């Protein structure tokens, strides 16, 4: 039951409460200003002096999630018993668009000795006024729920047509295209970094998710999760399992099955499927901090029998000495676990490289071409960023 407010006391002081629930309204400057103007006009007509204005921007829900509402209740509580206040709102939906939250906020305002008024509705304590108020609050709740249903249905339909409808994943950004609306496009340099990470895992160059994690942590342009430059394991797992990077999408909770998306992927579907196969198999190669310096060809050289990337390890002899070996990790292969001395394999590799080394002038020309391509890619990336910022 609502606390009874003395109706004979004509309040001379008023506070205004305004609220917008959409970030778009805040960004475009819509809502709060017009609400305050209308409430001030109502206060002048009623002879109230507006003491303070409280507002919540892009906030929904009940009392505890609204800093503006909390500040107003605290302010009214401090003046409770000293003077009588009226709280002016532009419309009943600005108080809440949920019947339960509406009643909670209504009682909270009454509990600090204030009463609610609005240019849109006559609030009262008699049964007829309460009925009308509750009906309007229920209608407001129904509108909110209906808007949510329509929004979800439109988003689902767009997803079924191959368009991603949530926040852009890392490596992509949204760009508006005529006739298509917002569509995902490559966002450099993150797109190239993620492509390198995904293809590296699929090829075996990164033998585990931990190695993918370390690769990403070494990239200055890749966002880190923690202040110490670390990336969470869950972030890497989500990266490897994201079909958007292959140009596909799915939303099982909405019944949107795996399908070709309208945007360009960062990797091929075959690469994505290879990654999922590796994840399902649970293959986890040992990740060592010194693995790159000890075995630089690990994951780069494949088995001559099954073409599986070779792994590597240190083997301890009976005398206690440690010896480095490369070996095939695939069960069923004729060369499974057969050791190849590191000196032999890397010696053969050095000889191979020496035999195919280009002439100095050819190498210089290659460097010039590569530098030109890099500058061109940088310029293209800056143009895309500028276009996205402009839009």
C-alpha positions in Angstrom: 0.0 0.0 0.0 1.4 3.4 -0.9 2.2 5.8 1.9 -0.4 8.5 2.2 0.8 12.0 1.2 -1.0 15.0 2.6 -3.1 16.2 -0.3 -4.0 19.5 1.4 -0.4 20.7 1.4 0.2 22.6 -1.9 3.8 22.1 -2.7 5.8 25.1 -3.9 8.9 23.1 -4.8 9.3 20.6 -7.7 11.9 18.4 -9.2 11.9 17.1 -12.8 12.8 13.6 -13.7 13.6 12.7 -17.3 14.8 9.5 -18.9 15.7 8.1 -22.3 16.3 4.4 -22.7 18.1 4.4 -26.0 21.8 5.2 -26.6 20.7 6.5 -30.1 18.5 9.1 -28.3 21.4 10.2 -26.2 23.8 10.4 -29.2 21.3 12.4 -31.3 20.3 14.7 -28.4 16.6 13.6 -28.5 14.3 13.2 -25.6 15.9 14.7 -22.4 15.7 18.4 -23.6 12.1 18.2 -24.8 11.0 16.4 -21.7 12.6 19.0 -19.4 11.0 21.9 -21.5 7.5 20.3 -21.3 7.9 19.7 -17.5 9.1 23.3 -16.8 6.1 24.6 -18.8 3.8 22.4 -16.6 5.5 23.7 -13.4 5.0 27.3 -14.4 1.3 26.7 -15.1 0.9 25.0 -11.7 2.9 27.7 -9.9 5.8 25.3 -8.9 9.4 26.4 -8.6 11.7 23.8 -10.2 14.4 23.1 -7.7 16.5 20.4 -9.5 16.4 18.3 -12.7 17.4 14.6 -12.5 18.0 12.5 -15.6 18.9 9.0 -16.7 20.5 8.5 -20.1 20.1 5.1 -21.9 18.9 3.5 -18.7 16.1 0.9 -18.3 15.0 -1.2 -15.4 14.0 -0.6 -11.8 15.3 1.7 -9.0 18.7 0.2 -8.3 20.0 0.5 -11.9 19.2 4.2 -12.3 21.7 6.6 -10.9 19.5 9.6 -11.7 16.5 8.1 -9.9 18.7 7.2 -6.9 20.1 10.7 -6.7 16.5 12.1 -6.8 15.2 9.9 -4.1 18.3 10.7 -1.9 17.7 14.4 -2.5 14.0 14.2 -1.7 14.8 12.1 1.4 17.1 14.8 2.7 14.3 17.4 2.5 11.6 15.1 3.7 9.6 16.9 6.5 11.2 20.3 5.7 9.2 21.1 2.7 6.9 19.2 0.3 8.0 18.3 -3.2 6.2 17.2 -6.3 8.0 15.1 -8.9 7.2 16.0 -12.5 7.5 13.5 -15.3 6.7 14.1 -19.0 4.9 10.8 -19.5 4.1 7.7 -17.5 6.5 5.7 -19.7 9.4 7.9 -18.5 9.0 6.5 -15.0 9.0 2.9 -16.2 7.9 0.7 -19.0 7.3 -2.3 -16.7 4.3 -2.5 -14.4 6.4 -4.0 -11.5 9.1 -1.3 -11.8 6.4 1.4 -12.1 4.8 0.4 -8.8 8.2 0.1 -7.1 9.2 3.6 -8.2 5.8 5.1 -7.4 6.0 3.8 -3.9 9.6 4.9 -3.5 8.7 8.5 -4.5 5.7 8.5 -2.0 7.9 7.1 0.8 10.1 10.2 0.8 7.1 12.5 1.1 6.8 13.5 -2.6 4.0 13.0 -5.0 3.9 12.5 -8.8 2.5 14.8 -11.4 2.6 14.9 -15.1 1.1 17.0 -18.0 0.0 13.7 -19.6 -1.9 12.1 -16.7 -3.7 13.0 -13.5 -2.3 10.9 -10.7 -4.5 10.3 -7.7 -5.0 8.0 -4.7 -8.7 7.1 -5.4 -9.6 3.8 -7.0 -10.5 5.2 -10.4 -7.2 7.2 -10.7 -5.2 4.2 -9.7 -7.0 2.0 -12.2 -6.3 4.4 -15.1 -2.6 4.7 -13.9 -2.2 0.9 -13.8 -3.8 0.5 -17.2 -1.5 3.1 -18.8 1.5 1.4 -17.1 0.4 -1.9 -18.5 0.0 -0.4 -22.0 3.5 1.0 -21.7 4.9 -2.4 -20.7 3.0 -4.0 -23.7 4.5 -1.5 -26.1 8.0 -2.2 -24.8 7.5 -5.9 -25.1 6.0 -5.6 -28.6 8.9 -3.4 -29.7 11.4 -6.0 -28.4 9.5 -8.8 -30.3 9.5 -6.8 -33.5 13.1 -5.9 -33.2 14.1 -9.5 -32.6 12.0 -10.7 -35.6 13.6 -8.1 -37.9 17.1 -9.1 -36.7 16.3 -12.8 -37.1 15.0 -12.2 -40.7 18.2 -10.2 -41.5 20.4 -12.9 -40.1 18.5 -15.5 -42.2 19.5 -13.5 -45.2 23.1 -13.7 -44.3 23.7 -10.4 -42.4 25.3 -10.3 -39.0 23.2 -8.2 -36.6 25.3 -7.9 -33.5 28.5 -6.1 -32.7 31.2 -6.5 -35.3 33.8 -9.1 -34.3 37.4 -8.1 -34.0 38.9 -7.9 -37.5 35.7 -6.6 -39.0 33.9 -3.2 -38.9 30.5 -2.1 -40.1 30.2 -0.1 -43.3 26.9 1.1 -44.8 26.3 -0.1 -48.3 23.4 1.2 -50.4 20.7 -1.5 -50.8 22.2 -3.7 -48.0 22.4 -1.5 -45.0 25.3 -2.1 -42.5 27.6 -4.9 -43.6 30.8 -6.3 -42.2 34.1 -5.3 -43.9 37.7 -6.1 -43.2 39.2 -3.9 -40.4 43.0 -3.7 -40.8 45.5 -4.4 -39.3 43.4 -6.7 -37.1 42.0 -8.6 -40.0 45.5 -9.7 -41.2 46.6 -10.5 -37.6 43.5 -12.8 -37.1 44.0 -14.4 -40.5 47.6 -15.2 -39.6 46.5 -16.7 -36.2 43.7 -18.8 -37.7 45.7 -20.1 -40.7 48.7 -20.8 -38.4 46.5 -23.0 -36.1 44.9 -24.8 -39.0 48.3 -25.6 -40.6 49.9 -26.7 -37.4 52.4 -23.8 -37.2 50.7 -23.1 -33.9 50.4 -26.5 -32.2 47.9 -25.4 -29.6 45.6 -22.6 -28.5 48.2 -21.4 -26.1 50.6 -20.7 -29.0 47.9 -18.8 -30.8 47.4 -16.8 -27.5 51.1 -16.0 -27.4 51.2 -15.0 -31.0 48.3 -12.5 -30.5 49.9 -11.2 -27.3 53.0 -10.3 -29.3 51.0 -8.2 -31.8 51.0 -4.5 -30.7 47.8 -3.7 -32.6 45.8 -6.6 -31.2 43.6 -5.5 -28.2 44.6 -7.1 -24.9 42.2 -8.2 -22.1 44.3 -7.4 -19.1 46.6 -4.5 -18.3 49.7 -6.7 -18.3 49.1 -7.5 -22.0 47.6 -10.9 -21.5 44.7 -12.3 -23.6 42.2 -14.6 -21.9 42.0 -18.2 -23.0 38.3 -17.9 -23.6 38.9 -15.1 -26.1 41.2 -17.4 -28.1 38.7 -20.2 -28.0 35.9 -17.9 -29.3 38.2 -16.7 -32.0 38.9 -20.2 -33.3 35.2 -21.2 -33.2 33.8 -18.1 -34.9 32.3 -18.9 -38.3 32.1 -15.2 -39.2 35.8 -15.3 -40.0 35.1 -17.8 -42.8 32.2 -15.7 -44.2 29.5 -17.8 -42.6 27.1 -17.3 -39.7 24.7 -19.2 -37.5 22.4 -18.3 -34.5 21.1 -21.6 -33.0 19.0 -19.9 -30.3 17.0 -18.1 -33.1 16.9 -21.1 -35.4 19.3 -19.6 -37.9 21.3 -22.6 -39.2 24.9 -22.4 -40.5 24.8 -20.5 -43.8 26.8 -18.3 -46.2 27.0 -14.8 -45.0 26.9 -11.6 -47.1 30.3 -10.4 -45.9 33.9 -11.3 -46.9 35.6 -13.9 -44.7 39.1 -13.6 -43.4 39.8 -17.3 -44.1 38.4 -20.0 -46.4 35.7 -22.4 -45.3 38.2 -25.3 -45.7 40.5 -23.6 -43.2 37.7 -23.0 -40.7 36.6 -26.7 -41.0 40.2 -27.8 -40.4 40.3 -25.7 -37.2 37.0 -27.2 -36.0 38.3 -30.7 -36.7 41.4 -29.9 -34.6 39.3 -28.5 -31.8 37.0 -31.5 -31.7 39.9 -34.0 -31.7 41.2 -32.3 -28.6 44.8 -32.4 -29.9 47.0 -30.3 -27.7 50.6 -30.2 -28.6 52.9 -29.1 -25.7 53.4 -25.4 -25.5 56.8 -24.4 -24.3 58.2 -20.9 -23.8 61.5 -22.0 -25.5 60.0 -24.1 -28.2 60.6 -21.6 -31.0 64.3 -21.2 -30.2 64.9 -24.9 -29.6 62.9 -26.2 -32.6 62.4 -23.4 -35.1 61.1 -25.9 -37.8 58.4 -27.4 -35.5 55.1 -27.2 -37.4 56.8 -26.1 -40.6 58.3 -29.4 -41.7 55.8 -32.3 -42.5 56.2 -36.0 -42.2 57.2 -37.7 -45.5 54.7 -40.5 -45.0 51.5 -38.7 -43.8 52.3 -35.0 -44.4 51.4 -34.2 -40.8 53.5 -31.3 -39.3 56.3 -32.7 -37.2 56.4 -32.0 -33.5 59.6 -32.0 -31.4 60.9 -32.9 -28.0 64.0 -33.3 -25.8 64.9 -37.0 -25.1 66.9 -38.0 -22.1 69.4 -40.8 -22.6 70.5 -43.5 -20.1 73.5 -41.4 -19.2 71.2 -38.4 -18.4 72.2 -36.4 -21.4 69.4 -34.6 -23.3 69.1 -34.8 -27.1 66.8 -32.8 -29.4 64.6 -34.7 -31.9 61.8 -34.1 -34.4 59.1 -36.7 -34.8 55.7 -37.5 -36.4 52.8 -37.3 -33.9 50.1 -39.0 -36.0 49.1 -42.4 -34.8 48.9 -45.0 -37.5 51.6 -43.4 -39.6 54.5 -45.6 -40.6 56.8 -43.0 -39.1 54.8 -42.4 -35.9 57.1 -41.4 -33.0 60.2 -42.1 -35.1 62.9 -39.7 -34.1 64.9 -37.5 -36.4 68.0 -35.8 -35.0 67.6 -32.0 -34.9 71.1 -31.6 -36.4 70.3 -33.8 -39.3 66.9 -32.3 -40.2 68.0 -28.7 -39.7 71.2 -29.3 -41.6 69.2 -30.6 -44.6 67.0 -27.6 -44.3 69.9 -25.2 -44.3 71.3 -26.9 -47.4 67.9 -26.7 -49.1 67.6 -23.0 -48.4 71.2 -22.3 -49.5 70.4 -24.1 -52.8 67.4 -21.9 -53.6 68.7 -18.6 -52.3 67.9 -15.8 -54.9 70.6 -13.6 -56.4 71.3 -10.4 -54.4 69.7 -8.2 -57.1 66.6 -10.4 -57.2 66.3 -10.1 -53.5 66.6 -6.4 -53.6 63.9 -6.1 -56.2 61.7 -8.3 -54.1 62.2 -6.1 -51.1 61.3 -3.0 -53.1 58.1 -4.7 -54.4 57.1 -5.8 -50.9 57.7 -2.4 -49.5 55.5 -0.9 -52.2 52.7 -3.4 -51.5 52.9 -2.7 -47.8 52.6 1.1 -48.3 49.7 0.5 -50.6 48.0 -1.7 -48.1 48.5 0.9 -45.3 47.1 3.6 -47.5 44.0 1.4 -48.3 43.5 0.7 -44.6 43.6 4.4 -43.8 41.1 5.1 -46.5 38.7 2.5 -45.1 39.2 3.8 -41.6 38.5 7.4 -42.8 35.4 6.2 -44.7 34.1 4.4 -41.6 34.7 7.3 -39.3 33.0 9.7 -41.8 29.9 7.4 -42.1 
